[in-house]
Amino acid sequence: MDTQPILSLIREEALQAAESARAQALERAKVIREESLRSSARMFESAKEDAAHEAEQAQDRLRRLRELEDRKYALSARRELIGKVFDEALRKLHVLPQGEMAELMLSLIAANAQGDESLAAGDINDGFYTQAFIQKANQRLTELGRPGRLVDAGGRVSGCCGIVLRSLESQTYCTVEALMESGREGLEQKAAALLFGNEAS
């Protein structure tokens, strides 16, 4: 019996099956490769977007840091300028004419004295401080319904301009330095508004 035709048929079928398997493998490889390329492209685009977003955030952080530094510098410069304005104002108060200084101190005494304290003048621009000044201060307190028994404590208080009220319990500085300091916050805001206008806020 001749088996050659059967063997040929089997071989042909095997070759066809192998060719079909190879074609399927090639097609599968092609699909996998294309999917891989698409996935890589998506990952690349995502990475680009992430990098762009991070770069934008970094630029925003740098911009905010620059703005913060600029603002800090501007605020520092403003404070320095306002400080100079206050220093100049204090220097001018230190050289007020005697009559104006006396009237200013009488007003501060009237606002702060109980009427039985002792007085000590500061050693800056103290020419206004005389017995006549003490008499006027007592007279003003009497007019306000308070005891007019202020007396001279003797000596001078170093480094200030004005009057120090002394009692057994405390002492009150009726000085131009204390006057400037007590209203400094509000005065600084007003000074900033005058110096910088709308930029002061």
Residue, then its C-alpha position, 0 to 999 in steps of 0.5 A: m500500500d502506498t502511504q506517500p500520498i497520506l504522508s504528503l497530506i499530513r506534511e502539507e497540513a502540518l505546514q499549513a498549521a505552522e504557517s497559520a500559527r506563524a501568521q497569528a503570532l506575527e499578527r499578535a506581535k503586531v497588535i502588541r507592538e502597536e498597543s505598546l507604542r500607543s501606551s508609550a505615546r500616552m505615557f509620554e504625553s502624560a509625562k509631558e503634561d505632568a512636566a509642564h504642570e510642574a514647571e508651571q507650578a514651579q514658575d508660580r512658586l518663584r513668582r510668588l516668592r519674588e512678589l513676597e520678597d518685593r513686598k517685604y522690601a517695599l514694607s521695609a523701605r516704607r518703615e525706614l522712611i516712616g521711621k525717618v519721618f518720626d525721627e525728624a518730627l521728634r527732633k523738631l519737637h525737641v526744639l519747640p519755642q519755650g512758649e509752645m513747649a510750656e503750653l504742650m506740657l501744661s496740656l499733658i499735665a492737665a490730662n494726666a496729673q492728680g494734683d499732688e505729684s512732684l515734677a521733674a523736667g527732662d534735660i532736653n529743651d527744659g527752658f520752659y520749666t520754671q516756678a512760674f510754669i509750676q504755678k500755671a500748672n497748679q492753677r490749671l488743675t485747680e480750675l479743673g477741680r483737682p488739687g493744685r499742689l504740684v511741687d518741683a522734685g529737683g534735678r533733671v531726667s536724662g534723655c527726655c523732653g518734657i515733664v515726669l509726674r512722680s507720686l508714691e505709687s508711680q511716675t507718668y511721663c508727660t514727654v514728647e517721646a511718650l506722646m509720640e510713642s503712645g500714638r505711633e501706630g495710628l500716626e504711622q498709618k496716617a503718615a503712610a497714607l500721606l507718603f504713599g497714598n493708596e499704596a499704603s494699604 
